[in-house]
């Protein structure tokens, strides 16, 4: 077996055409959702295979390169941004209907958000999108999937792909002008409505505040993974980016409209 790099270091393995990952209380719901995507003809998500007795899940391997480094030039190419936005749109379309058709008890890792329009991925970022030849072709890691408005997912995706993060952050290699250009490309390719564009800055801030609150609560409850993230400054970074987006809200709105 091959140890895969990225999140949850040392816990995710590839075995041929399958991936073995830690399972949680939400995994049965996630597997039912993945089967729904398959029935809808969406080919870019893993296929659920089984949940083992030792709290592991097995899903099909999604081929392609993921980008852990948000400053990777590949992420910012127009071709990549457009394909990533269209893949997200297609995922949202395929997601429709699950909440209404699934009769079993639904458990999600992240709390649902109102209105519950669709099941959002929850972490649609370059490190969770498989790419081939500078195009987004697959989505991985559905642990954070949960019911929410489409804009909840779109806003966080734009935050990650632009990325709408303070250039003072060492992991951000792009200034505001590049960020706004990339945000515009992403929203145009997704087909965002004018209403969604006007609501995007506030929704990014809501999403980041919810993420920071969730991380801090899990860390306080003794979750070692989230405690490590908090110690590394991740929650503080999200809160700082809320301020950064607030400062540049008008320029962002102008770029998107």
Secondary structure as UniProt FT lines:
FT   STRAND          2..3
FT   TURN            9..10
FT   STRAND          13..15
FT   TURN            16..17
FT   STRAND          18..22
FT   TURN            25..26
FT   HELIX           27..39
FT   TURN            40..41
FT   STRAND          48..51
FT   TURN            53..54
FT   STRAND          56..60
FT   TURN            70..71
FT   HELIX           73..76
FT   HELIX           78..95
FT   TURN            96..97
FT   HELIX           98..101
FT   STRAND          118..120
FT   HELIX           126..128
FT   STRAND          129..132
FT   TURN            133..134
FT   STRAND          135..139
FT   TURN            143..144
FT   STRAND          146..148
FT   HELIX           150..162
FT   TURN            167..168
FT   TURN            170..171
FT   HELIX           176..190
FT   HELIX           194..220
FT   TURN            221..222
FT   HELIX           224..231
FT   TURN            232..233
FT   HELIX           234..247
FT   HELIX           249..256
//
